[in-house]
Amino acid sequence: MTNSKNGQKSAGHRQRLRDRFLAGGLDGFHDYEIIELLLTLFTPRKDCKEPAKELMRRFKTLQGVFEAPVSALCEIDGIGPKNVFGIKLIPAVSRRYLETKVIKADAINNAEALFDYLYHSMGARPRECFAVLFLDAKNRVLSVETLFEGTLTASSVYPREVVQAALRHHAAALIFAHNHPSGDPEPSTADMEITRRLVFACMTVGITVHEHLVIGSGRYYSFADQGHIARMRREFEQFGHDRAAGG
């Protein structure tokens, strides 16, 4: 009888969570309730509140839960392979959804959607990764590719590979983006040097670099907004002028 009552109570609780979501989305939900709601989809009868709270205690944030390794998730009591599948499916679907909003959109005039996509696709990665957005002549996004991963230095990002990829996509312009796992988007000296080399390499073959974004924790650093891209273009043009004068 007790088990029956507990089952009815659990069913009623999860139905109330679902009704709240259908009525108003996730507004007003605690993060653990969002996880709990997700777990109910893959746990037919068992109470999901305690596993959800334990996930939040262990991984600190909603994003931390979604990005946690599969092996670490399975260490939580009440979390099994079906739950892990659901936990991993949600961010993957979100990234694909955000990517579809960016592809074919005007990247220059749709900065908010662009940042949303980049933040969700790379913001929580434990290692640095370097992505390139390939744009057509109207600044619409043709494709997005992650070209390099690991600690980014001037010797680990190859301008020739970036140019080859741009030519393969028939891109007229590019936007670069990489993440800082520390959460601080302030660019390093290496970031500055990488960007300068890439701007020079692309301008050599007539490809425009519009931007380099460094993605941190909920914020970003824009090379274009800070005037660095324009300065690097001027340096390249001056370099060409000096070479021509010297010749």
C-alpha positions as CSV (number, residue, x, y, z in Angstrom):
1,M,0.0,0.0,0.0
2,T,2.8,2.4,0.9
3,N,4.6,1.7,-2.4
4,S,1.3,2.4,-4.3
5,K,0.9,5.7,-2.5
6,N,4.5,6.7,-3.1
7,G,4.1,5.8,-6.8
8,Q,0.9,7.9,-7.1
9,K,2.6,10.8,-5.3
10,S,5.6,10.6,-7.7
11,A,3.3,10.4,-10.7
12,G,1.4,13.4,-9.5
13,H,4.5,15.4,-8.8
14,R,6.0,14.8,-12.3
15,Q,2.7,15.6,-13.9
16,R,2.6,18.9,-12.1
17,L,6.2,19.6,-13.4
18,R,5.1,18.9,-16.9
19,D,2.0,21.0,-16.6
20,R,4.1,23.9,-15.3
21,F,6.4,23.6,-18.3
22,L,3.6,23.4,-20.8
23,A,1.9,26.5,-19.2
24,G,4.9,28.7,-19.0
25,G,8.1,27.1,-20.3
26,L,11.0,26.9,-17.9
27,D,10.4,30.3,-16.3
28,G,10.4,29.9,-12.5
29,F,12.0,26.4,-12.6
30,H,15.1,25.8,-10.4
31,D,17.9,24.1,-12.3
32,Y,17.5,20.9,-10.4
33,E,13.8,20.9,-11.5
34,I,14.8,21.1,-15.1
35,I,17.1,18.1,-14.6
36,E,14.3,16.3,-12.8
37,L,11.8,17.0,-15.6
38,L,14.3,15.6,-18.1
39,L,14.9,12.5,-16.0
40,T,11.2,11.7,-15.8
41,L,11.2,11.1,-19.5
42,F,13.5,8.1,-19.1
43,T,12.4,6.9,-15.7
44,P,8.9,5.5,-15.8
45,R,7.9,5.4,-12.1
46,K,10.9,6.2,-9.8
47,D,11.2,9.5,-8.0
48,C,13.7,11.7,-9.9
49,K,14.1,14.6,-7.5
50,E,17.0,13.3,-5.4
51,P,19.1,12.1,-8.4
52,A,18.5,15.5,-10.0
53,K,19.6,17.4,-6.9
54,E,22.7,15.1,-6.6
55,L,23.6,15.9,-10.2
56,M,23.5,19.6,-9.4
57,R,25.5,19.1,-6.2
58,R,28.2,17.1,-8.1
59,F,28.4,19.2,-11.3
60,K,27.4,22.6,-9.9
61,T,25.5,24.0,-12.9
62,L,23.0,23.0,-15.5
63,Q,25.7,23.3,-18.1
64,G,28.1,21.3,-16.0
65,V,25.6,18.4,-15.9
66,F,25.1,18.4,-19.6
67,E,28.8,18.5,-20.3
68,A,29.9,16.0,-17.7
69,P,31.6,12.8,-18.9
70,V,29.3,9.8,-19.3
71,S,31.3,7.8,-16.7
72,A,30.9,10.5,-14.1
73,L,27.1,10.8,-14.7
74,C,26.7,7.0,-14.2
75,E,28.3,7.3,-10.8
76,I,25.2,9.1,-9.5
77,D,22.7,6.8,-7.7
78,G,19.6,6.5,-9.8
79,I,21.3,7.5,-13.1
80,G,21.5,4.8,-15.7
81,P,22.2,4.5,-19.5
82,K,18.8,5.7,-20.5
83,N,19.1,8.9,-18.3
84,V,22.6,9.6,-19.7
85,F,21.3,9.3,-23.2
86,G,18.7,11.9,-22.5
87,I,21.2,14.2,-20.7
88,K,23.5,14.0,-23.7
89,L,20.8,14.3,-26.3
90,I,19.4,17.7,-25.1
91,P,22.6,19.8,-25.6
92,A,23.3,18.1,-28.9
93,V,19.8,18.9,-30.2
94,S,20.2,22.5,-28.8
95,R,23.4,23.0,-30.7
96,R,21.9,21.7,-33.9
97,Y,18.9,24.0,-33.5
98,L,21.1,27.0,-32.9
99,E,23.3,26.1,-35.8
100,T,20.3,26.0,-38.1
101,K,19.4,29.5,-37.0
102,V,22.9,30.7,-37.9
103,I,23.4,28.9,-41.2
104,K,22.2,31.1,-44.1
105,A,21.6,34.0,-41.7
106,D,23.4,37.3,-41.9
107,A,26.2,36.8,-39.4
108,I,27.2,40.4,-39.2
109,N,23.7,41.7,-38.3
110,N,22.6,38.7,-36.2
111,A,25.3,38.9,-33.5
112,E,23.0,37.7,-30.7
113,A,22.1,34.4,-32.5
114,L,25.8,34.0,-33.4
115,F,27.0,34.3,-29.9
116,D,24.2,32.0,-28.6
117,Y,25.4,29.3,-31.0
118,L,29.1,29.7,-30.3
119,Y,28.5,29.9,-26.5
120,H,26.5,26.7,-26.5
121,S,28.7,24.8,-28.9
122,M,32.1,25.7,-27.4
123,G,31.7,27.7,-24.2
124,A,31.9,24.8,-21.8
125,R,34.5,22.7,-23.5
126,P,37.4,21.7,-21.2
127,R,39.9,22.3,-24.0
128,E,40.4,25.2,-26.4
129,C,38.9,24.8,-29.8
130,F,39.1,27.1,-32.8
131,A,36.1,27.4,-35.1
132,V,35.7,29.2,-38.5
133,L,32.4,30.5,-39.9
134,F,32.5,30.6,-43.7
135,L,30.5,33.4,-45.2
136,D,29.3,34.2,-48.7
137,A,29.5,37.6,-50.4
138,K,26.3,38.7,-48.6
139,N,27.8,37.6,-45.2
140,R,25.4,34.7,-44.9
141,V,26.9,31.7,-43.1
142,L,27.7,28.8,-45.5
143,S,29.2,26.5,-42.9
144,V,30.8,26.2,-39.5
145,E,33.8,24.0,-38.8
146,T,36.1,23.4,-35.8
147,L,39.5,23.3,-37.4
148,F,41.9,23.0,-34.3
149,E,41.6,21.7,-30.8
150,G,44.0,21.9,-27.8
151,T,46.0,24.7,-26.4
152,L,46.1,27.3,-29.1
153,T,49.4,28.9,-29.9
154,A,50.8,30.7,-32.9
155,S,52.4,27.4,-34.0
156,S,49.2,25.2,-33.6
157,V,46.8,27.2,-35.8
158,Y,47.8,26.9,-39.4
159,P,46.8,29.7,-41.8
160,R,47.3,27.5,-44.8
161,E,44.6,25.1,-43.6
162,V,42.2,27.9,-42.8
163,V,42.7,29.4,-46.3
164,Q,42.3,25.9,-47.9
165,A,39.1,25.4,-46.0
166,A,37.8,28.8,-47.1
167,L,38.5,28.1,-50.7
168,R,36.9,24.7,-50.5
169,H,33.7,26.4,-49.2
170,H,34.0,29.2,-51.8
171,A,33.9,31.7,-48.9
172,A,34.2,35.4,-49.4
173,A,34.7,36.2,-45.8
174,L,35.4,34.5,-42.4
175,I,34.6,34.9,-38.7
176,F,36.9,33.1,-36.3
177,A,36.0,32.0,-32.8
178,H,37.6,30.1,-30.0
179,N,36.9,29.5,-26.3
180,H,38.8,30.1,-23.1
181,P,38.0,27.3,-20.7
182,S,39.1,29.6,-17.8
183,G,35.9,31.6,-18.5
184,D,37.9,34.9,-19.0
185,P,37.6,36.0,-22.7
186,E,40.5,38.5,-22.5
187,P,42.8,37.6,-25.4
188,S,46.4,36.4,-24.9
189,T,49.4,37.6,-26.7
190,A,49.2,34.3,-28.7
191,D,45.6,35.1,-29.6
192,M,46.7,38.4,-31.0
193,E,49.5,36.9,-33.0
194,I,47.2,34.1,-34.4
195,T,44.7,36.6,-35.5
196,R,47.2,38.8,-37.2
197,R,48.7,35.9,-39.1
198,L,45.3,34.7,-40.2
199,V,44.2,38.2,-41.3
200,F,47.3,38.6,-43.4
201,A,47.0,35.1,-44.9
202,C,43.4,35.6,-45.9
203,M,43.9,39.1,-47.3
204,T,46.7,37.6,-49.5
205,V,44.1,35.6,-51.4
206,G,41.3,38.2,-51.3
207,I,39.3,36.8,-48.4
208,T,38.0,39.2,-45.8
209,V,38.2,38.5,-42.0
210,H,35.3,40.2,-40.3
211,E,35.8,39.1,-36.7
212,H,37.5,36.9,-34.1
213,L,35.4,36.2,-31.0
214,V,36.9,34.8,-27.8
215,I,34.1,33.0,-25.9
216,G,34.3,33.0,-22.1
217,S,31.8,32.3,-19.4
218,G,28.6,34.1,-20.5
219,R,30.6,36.8,-22.3
220,Y,32.9,37.3,-25.2
221,Y,35.7,39.5,-26.5
222,S,35.4,41.0,-30.0
223,F,38.5,41.7,-31.9
224,A,36.4,43.8,-34.4
225,D,34.7,45.9,-31.7
226,Q,38.1,46.7,-30.1
227,G,39.5,47.8,-33.4
228,H,42.1,45.1,-33.8
229,I,40.8,43.7,-37.1
230,A,40.8,47.1,-38.8
231,R,44.3,47.8,-37.5
232,M,45.6,44.5,-38.8
233,R,44.1,45.2,-42.2
234,R,45.9,48.5,-42.3
235,E,49.1,46.8,-41.3
236,F,48.7,44.4,-44.2
237,E,48.0,47.2,-46.7
238,Q,51.0,49.2,-45.4
239,F,53.1,46.1,-45.7
240,G,52.1,45.7,-49.3
241,H,52.7,49.3,-50.0
242,D,56.2,49.2,-48.5
243,R,57.0,46.1,-50.5
244,A,55.8,47.7,-53.7
245,A,57.8,50.9,-53.0
246,G,60.9,48.9,-52.2
247,G,60.5,46.9,-55.4
